[in-house]
Amino acid sequence: MSNSNSVKSQNVKVFIRLQPSNEEPKILTLKGDSCLLITKLQAEDIKRFKFNGVFPEYASQTDIYKEVASPIVERTLRGYNGTVFAYGQSGTGKTFTMIGNPASINLKGIIPNVFTHLFTQIALETKNISHTITVTFLEIYNEHITDLLNHSKRKLEIREKPELGLYVKDLTGYTVESIDQVVKIINKGNKNRSIGLTKLNDQSSRSHAIFTVLVETKLEDGSVTVGKMNLVDLAGSERVSKTFASGHRLKEAGKINLSLSVLGNVISALIDGKTNYIPYRNSKLTRLLQDSLGGNCLTSMIATVSSKKQDYEETLYTLMYADRVRYITNQVTKNDKNTSLLKTFENKIKELQSELNYLNNKPITHRMKTRIKPSSSNFQYINEEKASLLEKIETIQKKILVGGENLLEKAELQMELFQNREKELEMLNNSERLLSEKFQCKTEEKRMVQRRSLSLQEEDQLLDQQIADVERKLLNAQNIMFKKEMEYQNEIGYLLYTNKNFARHMGLLNFVMKKYIPHECMQKILNNISWNEQTQEWKLNFIAHSGNNIKRIKKKRKHT
Ligand SMILES: Nc1ncnc2c1ncn2[C@@H]1O[C@H](COP(=O)(O)OP(=O)(O)OP(=O)(O)O)[C@@H](O)[C@H]1O
């Protein structure tokens, strides 16, 4: 493949799809269009992730298809490579997203929708442009590649040739020309997938499945473009411990993990930018997806997640993984091809046509004569040969899908189907929206009740706290009171004791006064005694002129 076209850098686009669940509480909240919140129900545990798009529980298969895969299909028709891969924990809806129910209008996943889109686009083309669509479906299980469209379960090998690039040797390719044929192919492949029983999901697919669509387009000027699309349904991403796998299942989980961990290493090496060595060759999965990650490819990843509390670790792990993938940059350019299946088909038709012409003009040749059975008449033989040639031409022509008149009937039918489907989907979307609104209303009511009960609980707690506060204060006051009481008792005791001493002393003074101070002197003293507030003492007036003092004054005067 040559790169004569301009090269554009394009990041891998990452989308998140939330699996429907009735379980409460939910650990995931989607905010806006591209912001995701994850919480362990504690405010401080909130983690925010930003993606190219997030799909809520009620998102339909068409919503997913339109945003994730449709732009890539448009470019595949113009000769670009594209990849859509689903990543996530077992049972979160990877297979539902990629395949769903191919026979149901509204449950069809990305792969069947790709074909409705491709066939409708081809039918709507007015220019003389022809296409061939070839599909392959393989599985990587325990690092072995098997063909899902071939029962033999033979292990296939990856080969590389300069003119072809990477390819899987002996993988069966089917050229398809109708939706019915595609549905049959998907169902056949899906039935052949390795199914294991883990404790996480009884129907869990333990293999990686790659559905490849090759669209060859021959333009009016005769040039041919080839667009290749890988549609990948990866095995469950959960860690071994969570699946309780043992023995054979453990080995299986290890190998599945090998592919996924190499995928993780490839992603790390690509976004790290410090090394030129990308370990694509370390697993079959990464080798086959080499172009999709860091190569020439338009790539989208859809990570499916659960909002259940018990899936917190796995959901966080998936979101972190998906977050890193956003930083991978691919170099996208259109593919040109000189040799193509279309040209081979056209040459084959020309060859058959000339043989038919030959038969029409020269009915019997020597070569033919030798092949005529003795019992057959020449006329019958020629007619049989012509019919067989016409049938071969028709079969090959059917594989070449040409836009415009010769596909009109098919196109009209497909358009009608597509339009009916759009109408049906719109109706379903409306009723789904109504249901989802009702669901949200009920959830809000439930939250209100929960909030109310929470606030009652909080009130209760507040009251308890207040009561405890008052009780503590009361106890404190009681302690203080007790202490004061003790101090008071001590003081009373002391006062009583002092009082008793005073009374005794007073008794003594009374006794002395009554006994030794004459009554008239006592009266005199009482009349002349007064209390001095300043000095806090009793003061006896005229003390200087009384008793011993007078005697001392008289003695002094005699001496002088
Ligand atoms: N968005 C959805 N809407 C309705 N049903 C869904 C949705 N997602 C998943 N389911 C259902 O959940 C179940 C498990 O989904 P699915 O098998 O797709 O998971 P998975 O991720 O592919 O698991 P595994 O890794 O084990 O293959 C299926 O019954 C599927 O129909």
PDBQT file of the ligand as one rigid body, heavy atoms in Angstrom, charges set to zero:
ROOT
HETATM    1  N1  LIG A 601     -26.739  -1.736  27.293  1.00  0.00    +0.000 N 
HETATM    2  C1  LIG A 601     -27.370  -2.913  27.487  1.00  0.00    +0.000 A 
HETATM    3  N2  LIG A 601     -28.694  -3.019  27.318  1.00  0.00    +0.000 NA
HETATM    4  C2  LIG A 601     -29.324  -4.209  27.508  1.00  0.00    +0.000 A 
HETATM    5  N3  LIG A 601     -28.713  -5.356  27.868  1.00  0.00    +0.000 NA
HETATM    6  C3  LIG A 601     -27.379  -5.305  28.054  1.00  0.00    +0.000 A 
HETATM    7  C4  LIG A 601     -26.631  -4.086  27.884  1.00  0.00    +0.000 A 
HETATM    8  N4  LIG A 601     -25.355  -4.345  28.154  1.00  0.00    +0.000 NA
HETATM    9  C5  LIG A 601     -25.297  -5.656  28.460  1.00  0.00    +0.000 A 
HETATM   10  N5  LIG A 601     -26.492  -6.236  28.405  1.00  0.00    +0.000 N 
HETATM   11  C6  LIG A 601     -26.807  -7.648  28.708  1.00  0.00    +0.000 C 
HETATM   12  O1  LIG A 601     -25.905  -8.079  29.725  1.00  0.00    +0.000 OA
HETATM   13  C7  LIG A 601     -25.462  -9.407  29.486  1.00  0.00    +0.000 C 
HETATM   14  C8  LIG A 601     -23.942  -9.463  29.399  1.00  0.00    +0.000 C 
HETATM   15  O2  LIG A 601     -23.519  -8.709  28.286  1.00  0.00    +0.000 OA
HETATM   16  P1  LIG A 601     -22.365  -9.182  27.309  1.00  0.00    +0.000 P 
HETATM   17  O3  LIG A 601     -22.358 -10.646  27.106  1.00  0.00    +0.000 OA
HETATM   18  O4  LIG A 601     -22.423  -8.324  26.110  1.00  0.00    +0.000 OA
HETATM   19  O5  LIG A 601     -21.106  -8.798  28.210  1.00  0.00    +0.000 OA
HETATM   20  P2  LIG A 601     -19.579  -8.912  27.799  1.00  0.00    +0.000 P 
HETATM   21  O6  LIG A 601     -18.927  -7.678  28.345  1.00  0.00    +0.000 OA
HETATM   22  O7  LIG A 601     -19.413  -9.180  26.375  1.00  0.00    +0.000 OA
HETATM   23  O8  LIG A 601     -19.113 -10.141  28.660  1.00  0.00    +0.000 OA
HETATM   24  P3  LIG A 601     -17.892 -11.144  28.343  1.00  0.00    +0.000 P 
HETATM   25  O9  LIG A 601     -16.613 -10.380  28.532  1.00  0.00    +0.000 OA
HETATM   26  O10 LIG A 601     -18.037 -12.182  29.383  1.00  0.00    +0.000 OA
HETATM   27  O11 LIG A 601     -18.085 -11.594  26.964  1.00  0.00    +0.000 OA
HETATM   28  C9  LIG A 601     -26.124  -9.863  28.206  1.00  0.00    +0.000 C 
HETATM   29  O12 LIG A 601     -27.277 -10.589  28.542  1.00  0.00    +0.000 OA
HETATM   30  C10 LIG A 601     -26.511  -8.568  27.515  1.00  0.00    +0.000 C 
HETATM   31  O13 LIG A 601     -27.636  -8.739  26.694  1.00  0.00    +0.000 OA
ENDROOT
TORSDOF 0
